[in-house]
Amino acid sequence: MSRKKLMLFVAMFCILIIVIVTWQFSFVLRNVFINQSGFISKDNKVYFSPLLPTSLQDSLSTLVQKAEQRNIAFWGINDHKYKIIFCANNNEVGRYSGNDQFHTVSRRTLLLGTFTVIGREGFNVDVISHELCHSYFWSQLSYFDKRKIPTWFDEGLASQLDYRSFLNDSALEKTYITNYDNLRNIETPEQFYKGGWPLMKKNYIIARIEIKQFLNSCGIEGIKQIIENLNKGDNFVASYKKIKETCHGASRLLGEGN
């Protein structure tokens, strides 16, 4: 093959790759250019499908404010930047999230922050609070450190601000003991979200209880310490275990002192 033909082949191959990637991740471009889409926004943070009536848009704006206050109270951060896209139907959810099988999808981009796409089933303060919690958490990590977080930790943390009844299991909560082998089985999205709703629901409940126990011992400062350690390059599991064991030991000593 001549050099000219080789260069032409390489150029065509690169163009093909660009076309495939652009098509595969076209929803990311739609998120980035949401302000050019016809969706309605008053603050460049919350966008509404033009198919949603004005009265519903106003109600959703109020829910976002409540969800934001819930996160501010939890995190102690009030200057977070995010974008939420409220869709009118599954077709719009698919176009802007890349997956019409879920009514809510949050994703973080490398340079442009977090985009949350919410369909009609997610039009409530708990879902919005849950998704905003993901966004608040991710914003404190580098893009690549965010990818090191086990799904059970990410979902368990967001579930602390989500008061939906399906997340509660008082019987399991009374008997639950941390088992890192079990947590390792739900540490990736593929593991956590597979197997249908009954299994996924169980994963959410376990994740919520695990992080609730962590917070009971270590508080939000323990979460912030994990974030700081990750930003320094520490291993997540080692950091999590060390902080949890330190908090538990301190609590036990305080109990003995009383």
Secondary structure, DSSP 8 states (H G I E B T S, - for coil): --HHHHHHHHHHHHHHHHHHHHHHTHHHHHHHTGGGTT-B-SSSSEEE-TTS-HHHHHHHHHHHHHHHHHHHHHH-------EEEE-SSHHHHHHHHS-TTSSEEEEE-SSS-EEEEE-GGG-SHHHHHHHHHHHHHHHTS-HHHHTTS-HHHHHHHHGGG---GGG--HHHHHH----HHHHHTTSSHHHHT-S-HHHHHHHHHHHHHHHHHHHHHHHHHHHHHHHHHHHTT--HHHHHHHHHHHHHHHHHHHHHH-
